[in-house]
Amino acid sequence: MKIFKKITDFLKEVKLELSKVSWSTRKELLGSTVVVITVTFIMAVFIGAIDIFLSGILRVIFK
């Protein structure tokens, strides 16, 4: 039965700590999400372009 006391104490402490968290607003969350998706897309295009460029150079070198 001691294990159940430990579990309930832990969950109470988790709830207390989560009440101290400064949660983002919906607007901030959406803004951050758009930034992350945009930067990820730009980096994917950039890395893809570099890959195609370097593949072309290696194709010419090893031909």
PAZA-489424 format. One record per residue (C-alpha): x, y, z; residue number from 1. Coordinates in Angstrom, 1 decimal, padded with zeros to 4 digits. Each point is the difference from the previous one (the first is absolute). Example, Ala and Ser with C-alpha at 12.3 -4.5 7.8 and 13.67 -1.06 7.14 Angstrom:
% PAZA-489424
+--------+--------+--------+------+
!     px !     py !     pz ! tiba !
+--------+--------+--------+------+
!  012.3 ! -004.5 !  007.8 !    1 !
!  001.4 !  003.4 ! -000.7 !    2 !
+--------+--------+--------+------+
//
This chain:
% PAZA-489424
+--------+--------+--------+------+
!     px !     py !     pz ! tiba !
+--------+--------+--------+------+
!  000.0 !  000.0 !  000.0 !    1 !
!  003.0 !  002.3 !  000.4 !    2 !
!  000.4 !  000.0 ! -003.8 !    3 !
! -003.4 !  001.6 ! -000.4 !    4 !
!  000.9 !  002.8 !  002.4 !    5 !
!  003.2 !  000.7 ! -002.0 !    6 !
! -001.9 !  000.1 ! -003.2 !    7 !
! -002.7 !  002.3 !  001.3 !    8 !
!  002.6 !  002.3 !  001.5 !    9 !
!  001.9 !  000.1 ! -003.3 !   10 !
! -003.2 !  000.8 ! -001.9 !   11 !
! -000.8 !  002.8 !  002.4 !   12 !
!  003.5 !  001.5 ! -000.4 !   13 !
! -000.3 ! -000.3 ! -003.8 !   14 !
! -003.3 !  001.9 !  000.1 !   15 !
!  001.5 !  002.7 !  002.3 !   16 !
!  003.0 !  000.4 ! -002.4 !   17 !
! -002.2 !  000.2 ! -003.1 !   18 !
! -002.0 !  002.8 !  001.7 !   19 !
!  003.2 !  002.1 !  000.1 !   20 !
!  000.7 ! -000.4 ! -003.7 !   21 !
! -000.5 !  003.1 ! -002.2 !   22 !
! -002.0 ! -001.4 ! -002.8 !   23 !
!  000.0 !  001.7 ! -003.5 !   24 !
! -003.1 !  001.5 ! -001.3 !   25 !
! -001.7 ! -001.4 ! -003.0 !   26 !
!  001.2 !  002.9 ! -002.2 !   27 !
!  003.6 ! -000.5 !  001.2 !   28 !
! -000.2 ! -003.7 ! -000.7 !   29 !
! -001.4 !  000.4 ! -003.5 !   30 !
!  002.7 !  002.6 ! -000.8 !   31 !
!  002.8 ! -002.2 !  001.2 !   32 !
! -001.4 ! -002.9 ! -001.9 !   33 !
! -000.1 !  002.0 ! -003.2 !   34 !
!  003.6 !  001.1 !  000.5 !   35 !
!  001.2 ! -003.6 !  000.6 !   36 !
! -001.9 ! -001.3 ! -003.1 !   37 !
!  001.3 !  002.8 ! -002.2 !   38 !
!  003.6 ! -000.3 !  001.2 !   39 !
! -000.2 ! -003.8 ! -000.5 !   40 !
! -001.3 !  000.4 ! -003.5 !   41 !
!  002.7 !  002.5 ! -000.9 !   42 !
!  002.8 ! -002.2 !  001.4 !   43 !
! -001.4 ! -003.0 ! -001.9 !   44 !
!  000.1 !  001.9 ! -003.3 !   45 !
!  003.5 !  001.3 !  000.8 !   46 !
!  001.4 ! -003.4 !  000.9 !   47 !
! -001.8 ! -001.5 ! -003.1 !   48 !
!  001.5 !  002.6 ! -002.3 !   49 !
!  003.5 ! -000.6 !  001.5 !   50 !
! -000.4 ! -003.7 ! -000.4 !   51 !
! -001.0 !  000.3 ! -003.7 !   52 !
!  002.9 !  002.4 ! -000.6 !   53 !
!  002.6 ! -002.3 !  001.6 !   54 !
! -001.4 ! -003.1 ! -001.6 !   55 !
!  000.4 !  001.7 ! -003.4 !   56 !
!  003.6 !  001.0 !  000.8 !   57 !
!  000.8 ! -003.6 !  001.1 !   58 !
! -001.7 ! -001.5 ! -003.1 !   59 !
!  002.2 !  002.2 ! -002.2 !   60 !
!  003.2 ! -000.8 !  002.0 !   61 !
! -000.6 ! -003.8 !  000.0 !   62 !
! -001.2 ! -000.2 ! -003.7 !   63 !
+--------+--------+--------+------+
//
